[in-house]
Amino acid sequence: MDRRDFLQKSVAGTALAAFGGLSLESFASAPATKHLTILHTNDVHSYIDPFPADHPKNPNKGGVARRAAIIESIRKENPNVLLLDAGDIFQGTPYFNYYGGELEFKLMSMMGYDLATLGNHDFDNGIEGFYKQLPNAKFGFVSANYDFSKTILDGLVKPYKILIKDGIKVGVFGLGVELAGLVDPRNYKETKYLDPVEISQDISRRLKNDENCDLVICLSHIGYDYKNEPNKISDIKLAAKTKDIDLIIGGHTHTFLDRPTIVKNLDGKDVLVNQTGCYGINLGRIDFYFESGKSSNTSRVISV
């Protein structure tokens, strides 16, 4: 046997000895953990620029350019990102007064928003004003409890949408606040308000059980909580009165939360309820991790 044959047989024998006790199952890869990042805003109210340095409450905070830079850096960290907004995109600065929402929608499109719902101030230029700006929005709108069937928004605003990231199936539906007494009827015309609890039960069951979504998110503009109005529906009450919702991203009450509130639903399961305040001062972030049919999450508030 020459030197080369000897070396080849020696290496092969050593390898077989080392791995002889291992079965094929030993080489099976461990279950992969899938990571989804949810970024969200609410009640931005046309605040495009940051607050000035001498502002008494929010000096140097906010601003679309800064938010865009943060979002871009997070997408580099994890490409599986959903960017959502819980309404009241319009009204609050001269940008809206002058451009009527065009700038807001164009900038949100540039940042890559996936979905938004409507807040009461998004009707401030009437339903026609909102409709006029829709071509500038390269993202969708969802609202399950506003019946737009007799308006020009019929078919343009969906009750829900299913989004898929890295095989993770996410169902997102929207809810809006009661418009009567809050918005001039001439602005919302034949829009019909439907009971948010009933609608949520139906939509979330459909998304979880029929569509087999891994995660069900409610984009809500009904308000976080109303301690002085016990009969008024809120995100906290909605979470407790329903099943199948995993996360409620809220708006309307401009509530600043350091972390999501955890509420037990009708089945005793945890529902996360979160809101980031207003004016683009904060960006909400919730990371979900999926492995072997189970999920876990972490959250943080990012100051802009």
ChimeraX commands (.cxc) that place a marker at each C-alpha (Angstrom):
marker #1 position 0.00,0.00,0.00 radius 0.5
marker #1 position 1.50,3.34,-0.99 radius 0.5
marker #1 position 1.53,6.40,1.28 radius 0.5
marker #1 position -1.47,8.09,-0.41 radius 0.5
marker #1 position -3.77,5.01,-0.11 radius 0.5
marker #1 position -2.77,4.60,3.51 radius 0.5
marker #1 position -3.65,8.20,4.37 radius 0.5
marker #1 position -7.02,8.06,2.58 radius 0.5
marker #1 position -8.04,4.83,4.33 radius 0.5
marker #1 position -6.85,6.13,7.70 radius 0.5
marker #1 position -8.92,9.35,7.35 radius 0.5
marker #1 position -12.01,7.41,6.23 radius 0.5
marker #1 position -11.66,4.99,9.12 radius 0.5
marker #1 position -11.28,7.79,11.65 radius 0.5
marker #1 position -14.39,9.52,10.30 radius 0.5
marker #1 position -16.48,6.34,10.51 radius 0.5
marker #1 position -15.29,5.74,14.04 radius 0.5
marker #1 position -16.18,9.27,15.07 radius 0.5
marker #1 position -19.67,9.26,13.55 radius 0.5
marker #1 position -20.50,5.57,13.72 radius 0.5
marker #1 position -22.73,6.03,16.76 radius 0.5
marker #1 position -24.78,8.79,15.18 radius 0.5
marker #1 position -28.03,8.22,13.29 radius 0.5
marker #1 position -29.42,10.34,10.47 radius 0.5
marker #1 position -31.72,12.01,13.01 radius 0.5
marker #1 position -28.63,13.42,14.69 radius 0.5
marker #1 position -28.08,15.67,11.69 radius 0.5
marker #1 position -31.64,17.00,11.60 radius 0.5
marker #1 position -31.58,20.74,12.11 radius 0.5
marker #1 position -33.20,22.27,15.16 radius 0.5
marker #1 position -36.57,24.00,14.57 radius 0.5
marker #1 position -35.94,27.46,13.16 radius 0.5
marker #1 position -37.23,30.43,15.13 radius 0.5
marker #1 position -39.05,32.96,12.97 radius 0.5
marker #1 position -38.81,36.59,13.98 radius 0.5
marker #1 position -41.41,39.24,13.12 radius 0.5
marker #1 position -41.04,42.89,14.10 radius 0.5
marker #1 position -44.16,45.08,14.39 radius 0.5
marker #1 position -43.50,48.84,14.22 radius 0.5
marker #1 position -46.39,51.20,14.79 radius 0.5
marker #1 position -47.53,54.81,15.14 radius 0.5
marker #1 position -50.80,56.55,15.94 radius 0.5
marker #1 position -52.21,60.10,16.03 radius 0.5
marker #1 position -49.28,61.60,14.11 radius 0.5
marker #1 position -51.59,64.50,13.15 radius 0.5
marker #1 position -49.57,65.84,10.20 radius 0.5
marker #1 position -46.46,66.47,12.29 radius 0.5
marker #1 position -43.83,66.29,9.55 radius 0.5
marker #1 position -41.08,68.35,11.19 radius 0.5
marker #1 position -39.52,67.71,14.62 radius 0.5
marker #1 position -40.54,69.94,17.50 radius 0.5
marker #1 position -38.27,72.98,17.90 radius 0.5
marker #1 position -35.47,72.95,20.45 radius 0.5
marker #1 position -37.28,75.47,22.65 radius 0.5
marker #1 position -40.59,73.57,22.77 radius 0.5
marker #1 position -41.71,73.37,26.44 radius 0.5
marker #1 position -42.88,69.73,26.32 radius 0.5
marker #1 position -41.25,67.95,23.37 radius 0.5
marker #1 position -37.98,69.73,22.49 radius 0.5
marker #1 position -36.24,68.25,19.43 radius 0.5
marker #1 position -38.58,65.25,19.37 radius 0.5
marker #1 position -40.33,63.60,16.44 radius 0.5
marker #1 position -39.97,64.31,12.75 radius 0.5
marker #1 position -40.56,62.11,9.72 radius 0.5
marker #1 position -36.91,62.04,8.60 radius 0.5
marker #1 position -35.77,60.70,11.97 radius 0.5
marker #1 position -38.55,58.11,12.05 radius 0.5
marker #1 position -37.62,56.98,8.54 radius 0.5
marker #1 position -33.97,56.54,9.56 radius 0.5
marker #1 position -34.95,54.42,12.58 radius 0.5
marker #1 position -37.27,52.25,10.49 radius 0.5
marker #1 position -34.56,51.73,7.88 radius 0.5
marker #1 position -32.04,50.64,10.50 radius 0.5
marker #1 position -34.51,48.16,12.01 radius 0.5
marker #1 position -35.25,46.67,8.58 radius 0.5
marker #1 position -31.51,46.07,8.14 radius 0.5
marker #1 position -31.51,44.25,11.47 radius 0.5
marker #1 position -34.59,42.16,10.60 radius 0.5
marker #1 position -36.16,42.21,7.12 radius 0.5
marker #1 position -39.43,40.78,8.45 radius 0.5
marker #1 position -41.06,44.05,9.51 radius 0.5
marker #1 position -44.67,45.23,9.43 radius 0.5
marker #1 position -45.21,48.99,9.72 radius 0.5
marker #1 position -48.71,49.99,10.86 radius 0.5
marker #1 position -50.63,53.14,11.82 radius 0.5
marker #1 position -53.72,53.41,14.03 radius 0.5
marker #1 position -55.29,56.54,12.56 radius 0.5
marker #1 position -55.52,60.32,12.82 radius 0.5
marker #1 position -52.88,60.76,10.17 radius 0.5
marker #1 position -54.46,64.10,9.20 radius 0.5
marker #1 position -54.97,67.48,10.90 radius 0.5
marker #1 position -52.68,69.36,13.25 radius 0.5
marker #1 position -50.17,71.41,11.27 radius 0.5
marker #1 position -50.24,73.79,8.26 radius 0.5
marker #1 position -49.00,70.91,6.08 radius 0.5
marker #1 position -52.48,69.41,6.21 radius 0.5
marker #1 position -54.21,72.76,5.80 radius 0.5
marker #1 position -52.20,73.46,2.65 radius 0.5
marker #1 position -51.76,70.02,1.04 radius 0.5
marker #1 position -54.88,68.24,2.32 radius 0.5
marker #1 position -53.09,65.01,3.30 radius 0.5
marker #1 position -51.03,64.55,0.13 radius 0.5
marker #1 position -47.71,65.00,1.91 radius 0.5
marker #1 position -48.61,62.68,4.79 radius 0.5
marker #1 position -49.58,59.82,2.48 radius 0.5
marker #1 position -46.57,60.29,0.22 radius 0.5
marker #1 position -44.14,60.27,3.14 radius 0.5
marker #1 position -45.77,57.22,4.72 radius 0.5
marker #1 position -45.50,55.46,1.36 radius 0.5
marker #1 position -41.80,56.32,1.17 radius 0.5
marker #1 position -41.31,54.87,4.66 radius 0.5
marker #1 position -42.99,51.66,3.53 radius 0.5
marker #1 position -46.10,51.56,5.70 radius 0.5
marker #1 position -48.06,48.35,5.16 radius 0.5
marker #1 position -51.49,49.25,6.58 radius 0.5
marker #1 position -53.39,51.93,8.46 radius 0.5
marker #1 position -56.86,52.49,9.84 radius 0.5
marker #1 position -58.95,55.68,9.84 radius 0.5
marker #1 position -59.26,58.03,12.78 radius 0.5
marker #1 position -61.96,60.65,13.21 radius 0.5
marker #1 position -59.63,63.45,12.01 radius 0.5
marker #1 position -59.04,61.61,8.77 radius 0.5
marker #1 position -62.56,62.81,7.86 radius 0.5
marker #1 position -61.69,66.48,8.46 radius 0.5
marker #1 position -61.70,67.28,4.75 radius 0.5
marker #1 position -64.76,65.13,4.30 radius 0.5
marker #1 position -64.91,61.64,2.90 radius 0.5
marker #1 position -64.26,63.19,-0.51 radius 0.5
marker #1 position -61.03,64.76,0.75 radius 0.5
marker #1 position -59.80,61.41,2.04 radius 0.5
marker #1 position -60.79,59.72,-1.22 radius 0.5
marker #1 position -58.93,62.35,-3.23 radius 0.5
marker #1 position -55.65,61.60,-1.44 radius 0.5
marker #1 position -55.84,57.78,-1.68 radius 0.5
marker #1 position -53.78,57.61,-4.92 radius 0.5
marker #1 position -50.88,59.03,-2.89 radius 0.5
marker #1 position -51.02,56.12,-0.42 radius 0.5
marker #1 position -49.03,53.08,-1.55 radius 0.5
marker #1 position -50.39,51.18,1.44 radius 0.5
marker #1 position -53.84,49.89,2.34 radius 0.5
marker #1 position -56.53,50.96,4.78 radius 0.5
marker #1 position -58.60,48.61,6.93 radius 0.5
marker #1 position -61.76,49.29,8.91 radius 0.5
marker #1 position -64.20,46.57,9.93 radius 0.5
marker #1 position -66.79,48.61,11.83 radius 0.5
marker #1 position -67.19,51.48,9.35 radius 0.5
marker #1 position -69.64,50.37,6.69 radius 0.5
marker #1 position -68.63,52.33,3.59 radius 0.5
marker #1 position -70.92,50.43,1.22 radius 0.5
marker #1 position -72.98,53.53,0.40 radius 0.5
marker #1 position -70.00,55.86,0.03 radius 0.5
marker #1 position -67.22,56.51,-2.46 radius 0.5
marker #1 position -64.87,54.46,-0.23 radius 0.5
marker #1 position -66.84,51.27,-0.93 radius 0.5
marker #1 position -64.34,48.54,-1.81 radius 0.5
marker #1 position -61.35,50.80,-1.19 radius 0.5
marker #1 position -61.20,50.34,2.57 radius 0.5
marker #1 position -61.21,46.63,3.45 radius 0.5
marker #1 position -62.40,45.12,6.76 radius 0.5
marker #1 position -59.11,43.25,7.10 radius 0.5
marker #1 position -56.01,42.20,5.23 radius 0.5
marker #1 position -53.72,39.19,5.54 radius 0.5
marker #1 position -49.98,39.85,5.32 radius 0.5
marker #1 position -47.29,37.16,5.15 radius 0.5
marker #1 position -43.70,37.67,6.30 radius 0.5
marker #1 position -41.23,34.76,6.21 radius 0.5
marker #1 position -44.16,32.35,6.22 radius 0.5
marker #1 position -45.74,34.04,9.26 radius 0.5
marker #1 position -49.40,34.73,8.46 radius 0.5
marker #1 position -50.69,37.95,10.04 radius 0.5
marker #1 position -54.32,39.05,9.92 radius 0.5
marker #1 position -54.89,42.76,10.52 radius 0.5
marker #1 position -58.29,44.41,10.89 radius 0.5
marker #1 position -59.28,47.97,11.74 radius 0.5
marker #1 position -61.73,49.65,14.11 radius 0.5
marker #1 position -62.89,53.26,14.31 radius 0.5
marker #1 position -64.48,55.42,16.98 radius 0.5
marker #1 position -68.16,56.41,16.89 radius 0.5
marker #1 position -68.31,59.38,14.51 radius 0.5
marker #1 position -71.70,60.77,15.54 radius 0.5
marker #1 position -71.21,63.71,17.89 radius 0.5
marker #1 position -67.51,63.80,17.10 radius 0.5
marker #1 position -67.43,64.52,13.36 radius 0.5
marker #1 position -69.74,66.70,11.28 radius 0.5
marker #1 position -72.19,64.31,9.56 radius 0.5
marker #1 position -71.54,66.13,6.28 radius 0.5
marker #1 position -67.96,64.88,6.46 radius 0.5
marker #1 position -68.68,61.16,6.83 radius 0.5
marker #1 position -72.00,61.13,4.93 radius 0.5
marker #1 position -73.55,57.63,4.72 radius 0.5
marker #1 position -70.74,55.90,6.63 radius 0.5
marker #1 position -72.42,53.54,9.10 radius 0.5
marker #1 position -70.87,52.78,12.48 radius 0.5
marker #1 position -71.09,49.13,13.59 radius 0.5
marker #1 position -70.60,47.68,17.06 radius 0.5
marker #1 position -66.85,47.10,17.46 radius 0.5
marker #1 position -67.14,44.16,19.87 radius 0.5
marker #1 position -69.49,42.17,17.63 radius 0.5
marker #1 position -67.42,42.90,14.55 radius 0.5
marker #1 position -64.17,42.03,16.32 radius 0.5
marker #1 position -65.50,38.69,17.50 radius 0.5
marker #1 position -66.53,37.76,13.97 radius 0.5
marker #1 position -63.42,39.03,12.17 radius 0.5
marker #1 position -60.88,37.67,14.67 radius 0.5
marker #1 position -62.55,34.23,14.67 radius 0.5
marker #1 position -62.42,34.19,10.88 radius 0.5
marker #1 position -58.77,35.22,10.81 radius 0.5
marker #1 position -57.65,32.79,13.51 radius 0.5
marker #1 position -59.76,29.75,12.69 radius 0.5
marker #1 position -60.73,29.97,9.02 radius 0.5
marker #1 position -57.65,31.74,7.65 radius 0.5
marker #1 position -55.27,30.07,10.16 radius 0.5
marker #1 position -53.39,33.26,10.93 radius 0.5
marker #1 position -50.42,32.94,13.29 radius 0.5
marker #1 position -51.08,36.42,14.63 radius 0.5
marker #1 position -54.24,38.57,14.71 radius 0.5
marker #1 position -53.78,42.32,15.10 radius 0.5
marker #1 position -56.46,44.95,15.63 radius 0.5
marker #1 position -55.60,48.47,14.45 radius 0.5
marker #1 position -57.89,50.44,16.72 radius 0.5
marker #1 position -58.87,54.08,16.87 radius 0.5
marker #1 position -61.44,53.69,19.63 radius 0.5
marker #1 position -59.23,54.79,22.55 radius 0.5
marker #1 position -57.16,53.07,25.23 radius 0.5
marker #1 position -59.44,53.45,28.27 radius 0.5
marker #1 position -62.22,55.68,29.63 radius 0.5
marker #1 position -62.21,55.42,33.43 radius 0.5
marker #1 position -64.79,58.20,33.81 radius 0.5
marker #1 position -67.09,56.70,31.17 radius 0.5
marker #1 position -67.58,53.07,32.23 radius 0.5
marker #1 position -70.05,52.28,29.44 radius 0.5
marker #1 position -67.78,53.45,26.64 radius 0.5
marker #1 position -65.95,50.81,24.63 radius 0.5
marker #1 position -62.16,51.03,24.72 radius 0.5
marker #1 position -59.19,48.90,23.73 radius 0.5
marker #1 position -58.92,47.52,27.27 radius 0.5
marker #1 position -62.59,46.48,27.27 radius 0.5
marker #1 position -62.41,45.15,23.73 radius 0.5
marker #1 position -59.51,42.86,24.67 radius 0.5
marker #1 position -61.46,41.48,27.65 radius 0.5
marker #1 position -64.72,40.98,25.74 radius 0.5
marker #1 position -63.32,39.09,22.74 radius 0.5
marker #1 position -61.30,36.04,21.71 radius 0.5
marker #1 position -58.58,35.41,19.12 radius 0.5
marker #1 position -56.99,38.90,19.09 radius 0.5
marker #1 position -53.29,38.77,19.95 radius 0.5
marker #1 position -52.39,42.45,19.73 radius 0.5
marker #1 position -54.35,45.71,19.76 radius 0.5
marker #1 position -52.46,48.71,18.40 radius 0.5
marker #1 position -54.45,51.70,19.58 radius 0.5
marker #1 position -54.97,55.38,18.99 radius 0.5
marker #1 position -57.34,58.31,19.62 radius 0.5
marker #1 position -56.62,58.95,23.31 radius 0.5
marker #1 position -52.96,59.96,22.80 radius 0.5
marker #1 position -51.93,57.52,25.54 radius 0.5
marker #1 position -48.20,57.16,26.19 radius 0.5
marker #1 position -47.38,53.61,27.32 radius 0.5
marker #1 position -43.91,52.46,28.37 radius 0.5
marker #1 position -44.88,48.89,27.51 radius 0.5
marker #1 position -48.00,47.10,26.28 radius 0.5
marker #1 position -50.79,46.48,28.77 radius 0.5
marker #1 position -51.63,42.78,29.10 radius 0.5
marker #1 position -55.34,41.95,29.30 radius 0.5
marker #1 position -56.90,38.49,29.68 radius 0.5
marker #1 position -59.46,37.73,26.96 radius 0.5
marker #1 position -62.61,35.60,27.25 radius 0.5
marker #1 position -60.48,32.44,27.00 radius 0.5
marker #1 position -58.04,33.64,29.66 radius 0.5
marker #1 position -55.30,34.25,27.09 radius 0.5
marker #1 position -53.07,37.31,27.01 radius 0.5
marker #1 position -53.85,40.20,24.69 radius 0.5
marker #1 position -51.26,42.95,24.24 radius 0.5
marker #1 position -52.67,46.50,24.09 radius 0.5
marker #1 position -50.25,49.21,23.03 radius 0.5
marker #1 position -50.24,52.90,22.06 radius 0.5
marker #1 position -47.39,55.34,21.40 radius 0.5
marker #1 position -48.86,58.70,22.40 radius 0.5
marker #1 position -49.05,61.17,19.49 radius 0.5
marker #1 position -47.30,63.46,16.98 radius 0.5
marker #1 position -44.68,60.90,15.94 radius 0.5
marker #1 position -42.74,61.42,19.18 radius 0.5
marker #1 position -42.42,57.66,19.69 radius 0.5
marker #1 position -42.29,54.57,17.53 radius 0.5
marker #1 position -43.74,51.40,19.01 radius 0.5
marker #1 position -41.87,48.13,18.53 radius 0.5
marker #1 position -43.03,44.62,19.37 radius 0.5
marker #1 position -40.97,41.59,18.34 radius 0.5
marker #1 position -42.68,38.22,18.00 radius 0.5
marker #1 position -40.77,34.93,17.91 radius 0.5
marker #1 position -42.42,31.81,16.53 radius 0.5
marker #1 position -41.09,28.29,17.08 radius 0.5
marker #1 position -42.83,24.90,16.98 radius 0.5
marker #1 position -46.30,26.43,17.06 radius 0.5
marker #1 position -45.55,28.62,20.07 radius 0.5
marker #1 position -44.84,32.33,20.22 radius 0.5
marker #1 position -43.19,34.78,22.57 radius 0.5
marker #1 position -42.64,38.51,22.38 radius 0.5
marker #1 position -40.61,41.46,23.58 radius 0.5
marker #1 position -41.46,45.15,23.33 radius 0.5
marker #1 position -39.96,48.61,23.62 radius 0.5
marker #1 position -40.78,52.23,22.95 radius 0.5
marker #1 position -38.37,54.03,20.65 radius 0.5
marker #1 position -38.07,57.75,21.24 radius 0.5
marker #1 position -37.78,59.65,17.97 radius 0.5
marker link #1:1,2 radius 0.2
marker link #1:2,3 radius 0.2
marker link #1:3,4 radius 0.2
marker link #1:4,5 radius 0.2
marker link #1:5,6 radius 0.2
marker link #1:6,7 radius 0.2
marker link #1:7,8 radius 0.2
marker link #1:8,9 radius 0.2
marker link #1:9,10 radius 0.2
marker link #1:10,11 radius 0.2
marker link #1:11,12 radius 0.2
marker link #1:12,13 radius 0.2
marker link #1:13,14 radius 0.2
marker link #1:14,15 radius 0.2
marker link #1:15,16 radius 0.2
marker link #1:16,17 radius 0.2
marker link #1:17,18 radius 0.2
marker link #1:18,19 radius 0.2
marker link #1:19,20 radius 0.2
marker link #1:20,21 radius 0.2
marker link #1:21,22 radius 0.2
marker link #1:22,23 radius 0.2
marker link #1:23,24 radius 0.2
marker link #1:24,25 radius 0.2
marker link #1:25,26 radius 0.2
marker link #1:26,27 radius 0.2
marker link #1:27,28 radius 0.2
marker link #1:28,29 radius 0.2
marker link #1:29,30 radius 0.2
marker link #1:30,31 radius 0.2
marker link #1:31,32 radius 0.2
marker link #1:32,33 radius 0.2
marker link #1:33,34 radius 0.2
marker link #1:34,35 radius 0.2
marker link #1:35,36 radius 0.2
marker link #1:36,37 radius 0.2
marker link #1:37,38 radius 0.2
marker link #1:38,39 radius 0.2
marker link #1:39,40 radius 0.2
marker link #1:40,41 radius 0.2
marker link #1:41,42 radius 0.2
marker link #1:42,43 radius 0.2
marker link #1:43,44 radius 0.2
marker link #1:44,45 radius 0.2
marker link #1:45,46 radius 0.2
marker link #1:46,47 radius 0.2
marker link #1:47,48 radius 0.2
marker link #1:48,49 radius 0.2
marker link #1:49,50 radius 0.2
marker link #1:50,51 radius 0.2
marker link #1:51,52 radius 0.2
marker link #1:52,53 radius 0.2
marker link #1:53,54 radius 0.2
marker link #1:54,55 radius 0.2
marker link #1:55,56 radius 0.2
marker link #1:56,57 radius 0.2
marker link #1:57,58 radius 0.2
marker link #1:58,59 radius 0.2
marker link #1:59,60 radius 0.2
marker link #1:60,61 radius 0.2
marker link #1:61,62 radius 0.2
marker link #1:62,63 radius 0.2
marker link #1:63,64 radius 0.2
marker link #1:64,65 radius 0.2
marker link #1:65,66 radius 0.2
marker link #1:66,67 radius 0.2
marker link #1:67,68 radius 0.2
marker link #1:68,69 radius 0.2
marker link #1:69,70 radius 0.2
marker link #1:70,71 radius 0.2
marker link #1:71,72 radius 0.2
marker link #1:72,73 radius 0.2
marker link #1:73,74 radius 0.2
marker link #1:74,75 radius 0.2
marker link #1:75,76 radius 0.2
marker link #1:76,77 radius 0.2
marker link #1:77,78 radius 0.2
marker link #1:78,79 radius 0.2
marker link #1:79,80 radius 0.2
marker link #1:80,81 radius 0.2
marker link #1:81,82 radius 0.2
marker link #1:82,83 radius 0.2
marker link #1:83,84 radius 0.2
marker link #1:84,85 radius 0.2
marker link #1:85,86 radius 0.2
marker link #1:86,87 radius 0.2
marker link #1:87,88 radius 0.2
marker link #1:88,89 radius 0.2
marker link #1:89,90 radius 0.2
marker link #1:90,91 radius 0.2
marker link #1:91,92 radius 0.2
marker link #1:92,93 radius 0.2
marker link #1:93,94 radius 0.2
marker link #1:94,95 radius 0.2
marker link #1:95,96 radius 0.2
marker link #1:96,97 radius 0.2
marker link #1:97,98 radius 0.2
marker link #1:98,99 radius 0.2
marker link #1:99,100 radius 0.2
marker link #1:100,101 radius 0.2
marker link #1:101,102 radius 0.2
marker link #1:102,103 radius 0.2
marker link #1:103,104 radius 0.2
marker link #1:104,105 radius 0.2
marker link #1:105,106 radius 0.2
marker link #1:106,107 radius 0.2
marker link #1:107,108 radius 0.2
marker link #1:108,109 radius 0.2
marker link #1:109,110 radius 0.2
marker link #1:110,111 radius 0.2
marker link #1:111,112 radius 0.2
marker link #1:112,113 radius 0.2
marker link #1:113,114 radius 0.2
marker link #1:114,115 radius 0.2
marker link #1:115,116 radius 0.2
marker link #1:116,117 radius 0.2
marker link #1:117,118 radius 0.2
marker link #1:118,119 radius 0.2
marker link #1:119,120 radius 0.2
marker link #1:120,121 radius 0.2
marker link #1:121,122 radius 0.2
marker link #1:122,123 radius 0.2
marker link #1:123,124 radius 0.2
marker link #1:124,125 radius 0.2
marker link #1:125,126 radius 0.2
marker link #1:126,127 radius 0.2
marker link #1:127,128 radius 0.2
marker link #1:128,129 radius 0.2
marker link #1:129,130 radius 0.2
marker link #1:130,131 radius 0.2
marker link #1:131,132 radius 0.2
marker link #1:132,133 radius 0.2
marker link #1:133,134 radius 0.2
marker link #1:134,135 radius 0.2
marker link #1:135,136 radius 0.2
marker link #1:136,137 radius 0.2
marker link #1:137,138 radius 0.2
marker link #1:138,139 radius 0.2
marker link #1:139,140 radius 0.2
marker link #1:140,141 radius 0.2
marker link #1:141,142 radius 0.2
marker link #1:142,143 radius 0.2
marker link #1:143,144 radius 0.2
marker link #1:144,145 radius 0.2
marker link #1:145,146 radius 0.2
marker link #1:146,147 radius 0.2
marker link #1:147,148 radius 0.2
marker link #1:148,149 radius 0.2
marker link #1:149,150 radius 0.2
marker link #1:150,151 radius 0.2
marker link #1:151,152 radius 0.2
marker link #1:152,153 radius 0.2
marker link #1:153,154 radius 0.2
marker link #1:154,155 radius 0.2
marker link #1:155,156 radius 0.2
marker link #1:156,157 radius 0.2
marker link #1:157,158 radius 0.2
marker link #1:158,159 radius 0.2
marker link #1:159,160 radius 0.2
marker link #1:160,161 radius 0.2
marker link #1:161,162 radius 0.2
marker link #1:162,163 radius 0.2
marker link #1:163,164 radius 0.2
marker link #1:164,165 radius 0.2
marker link #1:165,166 radius 0.2
marker link #1:166,167 radius 0.2
marker link #1:167,168 radius 0.2
marker link #1:168,169 radius 0.2
marker link #1:169,170 radius 0.2
marker link #1:170,171 radius 0.2
marker link #1:171,172 radius 0.2
marker link #1:172,173 radius 0.2
marker link #1:173,174 radius 0.2
marker link #1:174,175 radius 0.2
marker link #1:175,176 radius 0.2
marker link #1:176,177 radius 0.2
marker link #1:177,178 radius 0.2
marker link #1:178,179 radius 0.2
marker link #1:179,180 radius 0.2
marker link #1:180,181 radius 0.2
marker link #1:181,182 radius 0.2
marker link #1:182,183 radius 0.2
marker link #1:183,184 radius 0.2
marker link #1:184,185 radius 0.2
marker link #1:185,186 radius 0.2
marker link #1:186,187 radius 0.2
marker link #1:187,188 radius 0.2
marker link #1:188,189 radius 0.2
marker link #1:189,190 radius 0.2
marker link #1:190,191 radius 0.2
marker link #1:191,192 radius 0.2
marker link #1:192,193 radius 0.2
marker link #1:193,194 radius 0.2
marker link #1:194,195 radius 0.2
marker link #1:195,196 radius 0.2
marker link #1:196,197 radius 0.2
marker link #1:197,198 radius 0.2
marker link #1:198,199 radius 0.2
marker link #1:199,200 radius 0.2
marker link #1:200,201 radius 0.2
marker link #1:201,202 radius 0.2
marker link #1:202,203 radius 0.2
marker link #1:203,204 radius 0.2
marker link #1:204,205 radius 0.2
marker link #1:205,206 radius 0.2
marker link #1:206,207 radius 0.2
marker link #1:207,208 radius 0.2
marker link #1:208,209 radius 0.2
marker link #1:209,210 radius 0.2
marker link #1:210,211 radius 0.2
marker link #1:211,212 radius 0.2
marker link #1:212,213 radius 0.2
marker link #1:213,214 radius 0.2
marker link #1:214,215 radius 0.2
marker link #1:215,216 radius 0.2
marker link #1:216,217 radius 0.2
marker link #1:217,218 radius 0.2
marker link #1:218,219 radius 0.2
marker link #1:219,220 radius 0.2
marker link #1:220,221 radius 0.2
marker link #1:221,222 radius 0.2
marker link #1:222,223 radius 0.2
marker link #1:223,224 radius 0.2
marker link #1:224,225 radius 0.2
marker link #1:225,226 radius 0.2
marker link #1:226,227 radius 0.2
marker link #1:227,228 radius 0.2
marker link #1:228,229 radius 0.2
marker link #1:229,230 radius 0.2
marker link #1:230,231 radius 0.2
marker link #1:231,232 radius 0.2
marker link #1:232,233 radius 0.2
marker link #1:233,234 radius 0.2
marker link #1:234,235 radius 0.2
marker link #1:235,236 radius 0.2
marker link #1:236,237 radius 0.2
marker link #1:237,238 radius 0.2
marker link #1:238,239 radius 0.2
marker link #1:239,240 radius 0.2
marker link #1:240,241 radius 0.2
marker link #1:241,242 radius 0.2
marker link #1:242,243 radius 0.2
marker link #1:243,244 radius 0.2
marker link #1:244,245 radius 0.2
marker link #1:245,246 radius 0.2
marker link #1:246,247 radius 0.2
marker link #1:247,248 radius 0.2
marker link #1:248,249 radius 0.2
marker link #1:249,250 radius 0.2
marker link #1:250,251 radius 0.2
marker link #1:251,252 radius 0.2
marker link #1:252,253 radius 0.2
marker link #1:253,254 radius 0.2
marker link #1:254,255 radius 0.2
marker link #1:255,256 radius 0.2
marker link #1:256,257 radius 0.2
marker link #1:257,258 radius 0.2
marker link #1:258,259 radius 0.2
marker link #1:259,260 radius 0.2
marker link #1:260,261 radius 0.2
marker link #1:261,262 radius 0.2
marker link #1:262,263 radius 0.2
marker link #1:263,264 radius 0.2
marker link #1:264,265 radius 0.2
marker link #1:265,266 radius 0.2
marker link #1:266,267 radius 0.2
marker link #1:267,268 radius 0.2
marker link #1:268,269 radius 0.2
marker link #1:269,270 radius 0.2
marker link #1:270,271 radius 0.2
marker link #1:271,272 radius 0.2
marker link #1:272,273 radius 0.2
marker link #1:273,274 radius 0.2
marker link #1:274,275 radius 0.2
marker link #1:275,276 radius 0.2
marker link #1:276,277 radius 0.2
marker link #1:277,278 radius 0.2
marker link #1:278,279 radius 0.2
marker link #1:279,280 radius 0.2
marker link #1:280,281 radius 0.2
marker link #1:281,282 radius 0.2
marker link #1:282,283 radius 0.2
marker link #1:283,284 radius 0.2
marker link #1:284,285 radius 0.2
marker link #1:285,286 radius 0.2
marker link #1:286,287 radius 0.2
marker link #1:287,288 radius 0.2
marker link #1:288,289 radius 0.2
marker link #1:289,290 radius 0.2
marker link #1:290,291 radius 0.2
marker link #1:291,292 radius 0.2
marker link #1:292,293 radius 0.2
marker link #1:293,294 radius 0.2
marker link #1:294,295 radius 0.2
marker link #1:295,296 radius 0.2
marker link #1:296,297 radius 0.2
marker link #1:297,298 radius 0.2
marker link #1:298,299 radius 0.2
marker link #1:299,300 radius 0.2
marker link #1:300,301 radius 0.2
marker link #1:301,302 radius 0.2
marker link #1:302,303 radius 0.2
marker link #1:303,304 radius 0.2
view
